Every structure is written in C-alpha cells, then in structure tokens.
Amino acid sequence: MKIEPPRQAQEWSYSSHRESIGKALSSLGIRSNKKTHINCGSSARMAGNVCANVDQIRRQGRWNNTTINGAYLTNLPRELVRSMAGFPT
C-alpha cells in the first residue's frame, strides 16, 4: 500500500472564502453580514478564556487597541468574570 504525502494547503481567494462561509451559514438559517470575520470575536474571547493576555490576542489578530476592545473583547475585566464564575485567578 502506497501512502500519499499530505496535500499542501492552498490559500483561498476572498470570494471563495466568503461564498463557502455564506453557504454554511444559510444552510443553518443564520443570516450575517460578517461572513469572512465571523470567527474573529469568538476566537479572541476563547483565547481570553484560557488566560492569554490582551497583547497576545491583539498581535495574533493584528488588531489595534481600539478595534480589539470595541469589537472582539467584552468590556468586563477578565479576572473579575473568572473569579465570579469560581475559577482561580
């Protein structure tokens, strides 16, 4: 049996990415104008939930301070929310 090497990842065009995300969302009955950036906010919040600091999250997403604070992270202090939920801070 011959084992094939994994395929190289290929970059998607913007329009292909937008179209495929749009089809997936509409098949679930979800309407959104943020097709290509739909995961940005949740990925930033997930990184915050595992205690990544804001500078790390900002660099990963290439966001400036205004963008990350206004669009992707909550306005509540992470340590406060974690302690109120019973997690160690």
N, C-alpha and C positions, 0 to 999 in steps of 0.2 A: 504494500500500500504506500503510495506516494503522498507525503504531507506537503501541502502547499503553504508557502510563507504567507503571513497575513498581508492583506491589501494595504497599500499606503492610503492614509486619509487624504481626501481631497477637499479643498476649500469650496464651500457653497457660494454661489452668487447670492447677492442680497435678495433678488427677486425670487429665486428658488426657495430660499430660507423662509421668506415672508409667506409665500404661497403654501408651503407644506405646513407651517405652523397654523396658518389660517384654516386650512382644510381640517387639521386635527381639532382645532377649537370648535369649528362649526359642526363637526360630527358629534361633538359633545353638547351642542346647544349653547356654547359660550360665545358671546359677542365681545370683542375687544378691539380697540384701536392700537394697542401696544403689542403687535404681533411679534416683532423681532426683539423686543426688550422685555417680554412678559416675565421672564425668569430672573431678571436683574434684581428686583426688590426682594424676592424670596431668597435668592442666594446670598444677598447681603445680610438679611435677617438670620438665615441659618448659620452663617459664619459668626455673627454676633452671639448666637445662642451657644456656640462652643467656645466662647471667650476669645475670639480673635479681636484684636483691638481695632479701633476705627481707622487708624493709619494703614494697617494691613489691608482692611477691606477696601479702603479708598484707593490704594495702589493697585489692588487686584482688578478692580473695576475701572480704573483710570478715571475716577470721578474727582471733581474738586470738592471742597468742603461744603459749599452751598448746595450742590447737586445731591451729594450723599445724605446730608441732613434733611433736605427738603423733600426728597423723593424716595429714598431707599431705606432709611433707618427710622425707627419710631422716635418720638421726642422724649420718651421716658428714659431715665438713666437705667442702663442695663443691670448694674449691680443692685439697684432697688428692686427691680422687677424679679430678678433671680432670688433675692432674699425673701421677698414676699411669697414666692412660689415654693419656698422651702429648700432651695438649692444652696450649697455652700458658696460663699463669695470670696 
